[in-house]
C-alpha cells in the first residue's frame, strides 16, 4: 500500500545528470578543482549505538535516544531525520556489514537532496512525513534528462513525465526497485523519511560494489546516485563534517 501523492509538485531544479535521484544544483561558488572533484571517501562514523528497547516502530526506534539527542545538537540535523539515518546505518551494519555505510554519508545525501526534508520551509513530523510532499521538476528533457511517465502518476503525481520524490528525491523507477516499509506502518511511501532513507541505503550498498569503506566503492555508490561531480564533492564534505563534529572520525 502506498499513500497517494498530492497533485501539486514542489519544483526542485535537478542537476545536469540524473541517476537514482534528482536534486538542486550545487550552491554557487568557485569551480571545483581536479582534486575536489575526486575526493577520498568521506570518513565513515561508527555505527550508532542501539537502543536498549526500541521506543517506536521501524528503524526510527533502533538508536539510543541519548545518542540521537547529543548528535542532533552537535550537527544541527533534526532528530526525526537523524533517527532515520542512524536506524538505516544500524540495519545495514547488521544485514550487510561488508557495505560499511556510515550514518553520516546517508545524512549527507539527505542534506544534499532536501536539507533533511526542510526544503522550502517544510518541517518533518514525528510520523516521518514532511509538512508538504516533496516533488521534483518534470523530467521533460528541457535542461534535464527526459524520462516519460513510468508510473501513471501514482508515485510522483505526474502522468506525463517522471519526477523525483520525497526527502531523498528518488525517481519512480528507483523507488519501484527498492521500495520498503522501514517505518513499520504498513505503508511503503517515498515521502516518508524512514522508507526513503532505507531504500537509499539499500541502493547505495548494492551500487558501491566493493563497499562504501573504500575510496573507489564510496565514489561508485555516490556517483550511481547522482553523477554530477559537484554532488560528489558536496556529499563528501558534508559527511566528513558530520563525522568531525561528533568526534568519531578516524585521524586523517
N, C-alpha and C positions, 0 to 999 in steps of 0.2 A: 504493500500500500504506500502511496506517495501523497503528500499534500499537493493540492492544485496550486500552481504558481499564479501570482497576481498578474493581471493583464498589463499594468503599467510596468515599464522597464527602466532601471537606472542605466544611464548611458555612460559606461566606463569606456574610455578610449583604449583599445588593445595595443600591445606592442607590435612591431613590424612582423615578427614571426609568431606563429601560433602552434602549440602542440597540445598538451593536456588542458591548458587554461588560456584565458585571455586576461590582460591586465592593463593598467595605465602605463604611459611612457615613464621612463625614469625622470626624476626631478631634474630641472636644468642645472648644468654645472660644466666643469671642464671635460673635454673629450677624454675618454678613458685611455690610459697608456697601454702599451702591449702587455706590460706586467700586470696591470689592473684587470685586463680582460681575461687573464689566465690565472686567477687566484688559486692559491692552495686550498685544499678542502677546509671548510670552516671548522674550527676547533669544536669538537663534539662534547657537550656536557655529559656528565654521568647520568645514568637512568635515575629519574626521581624516586624517592622512597615511597613504597606502597603504604596506603592507609592500613591501620590495624583492622578496621572494619569499613567497608565501603559506606559512605554517607549518602549516596544517591545511586540510582541505576546507571548502568552503562559505564563507558570509560571515564566519564566525568567524576565518578566516585572512587577511582582507583588510587589516587595520590594522597599522601599525608597532608591534611589541611594546613598544618603549620608551615610545611614547605611551600605550599601554594601561596599563603599569605605573605611569607617573607620574600619569595621570589617575585611576586606581583609588585610588592613595594619597591624592590630594587630595580626592576626592569621597566615598570610602567605598563606592563601587559595586563589588561583586565583579568580579574580572577577567573571569570567564567570561561574566557578564551583559553587561559593558561591551563585550566582543568582539562580541556580537550587535547591540547598539545602534549601535556605530560602523560595523560592517560593513553594516548596513541603511542608514545615512546615506550611506556611500560608494556603495552600489548605487543609491540613489535619485538621488544627485547625478549619476551617470553616465547613468542611464536616463531620468530625468525632472527635469532641472536646474531647470526652472521652478517646481517644487514648493518648493524651498528648505527642506526639512525638516531641522532640526538634530538631531544625535545626542542633545543634551541634552533636547529635547522628547520623543523616543522613550523616553529613560531616565526622564523624569518620569512618563510613563504607566506604565512598568514598576514604578516605585516605588509609584504610587497603587494599582495593581492587586494586587500581590503582594509588595511590598518586594523586588523583584528575585528572585522565586522563593524567598524566605526565609520566607514566611508560615508561622506555626505551628512555627518551628524547623527548617524544611526547609533543605537545602543543595542547591546546584546542582553536578552532576557535570560532568566535562570533556566528557561526551557531550551536554551541554546539557539533560539531564533533571533535574527536581527529585527529591530522595530519596524523596518520595512524590508521587503525582499530585495535582494541584490541581483541585478541582471546587467550583462554587458551590452555593448553595441551590437547591432545586427552584423553578422559576418557576411557582408554582401559584396566583398571584393573591392570596395572603394577605400583604398588605403589599408585594408586588412585582407586576410585570406578569405576566399569565398567558400562558405560551407552552406549549401542549401539545407533547408529544414530536414531534419532526420528523425524528429520525434512527434510531428504533428502538433507542436506547441505544448506538449504535455509537461515537459520539464522546464522549458525556458519561456513559455508564454508567447512564442512567435512561430506561426505556422508557415512563414516564408523563408526565413533564414535561421540558422542556429545562433545562439548567444551563450556566452559564459554565464555561469550561475553560482550564486552563493558566496560565502565568505572566502572560499578557496578558488573561486572563479573556474569551476570545472565546466568543460563543454559537454553537451549531452552525450556524445559518443564515449567520452571518458567515464562519465557517471554510469552509463549502462554497463560498462565493463567492470567497474569497481564499486558499485553501489553496495551500501552496508547500513545496517541499523545499529550504529555504535552507541546511540542514545538509549537503546533498550526500551523504546516506547512503542514498538510495533509498527513504526513508520520509517521508511527509507526516504530521506529528504536532503538534497544537496544544499538547501538553505540552512539546515540545522547543523551547527558547528561540529558536534561530535561525529555525525555521519560524514560530513565533508572532510574533516581532518583525518579520520582513519582511512577513508578512501584515498586521500592524498598520500598518506604514509605507505599504504599498500602499493600504490602506484610507484612511488619513489624507490622502494626497496626492490621491486621487480626490475625497474628500469636501470638501476645502478649496476647491475651485473655482479661485479665482484664485491659489492657492498659500499656503503657510504663512509666507511672508515678510511679508505684510501683516497688520495687526491683524484686519481682517474675515475674511480667509482662515484665519488661525490659530484664531480663535474658532470659525469654522464647522467646521473639522476636529475640534477637541476636543469641541465640542458634539455633533457627529454620533456621536462615540464614547460619550459619556455626557452627557446634557442637564442634569444637576444643577448648579446654579450653584456650589456648594461644590467640586465636582470641577474646574471650570474654574479656580477660584482656587488650588486645591492644585497642579494641574499647572503653572500659570503660575509660581507661587512656586518650585517645586522646579526647574523648567527654568532659570529665571533664576539660582537659587542655584548650580546646576552650572556655568553659563556664567561666573559671577563667580569661582568657585573656581579655575577653570583660567586665568582672566585673559584670555580671548579675546572676551569680550562687548564690543560697541561701547559707547562712552561714552553715558550717558543724554542 
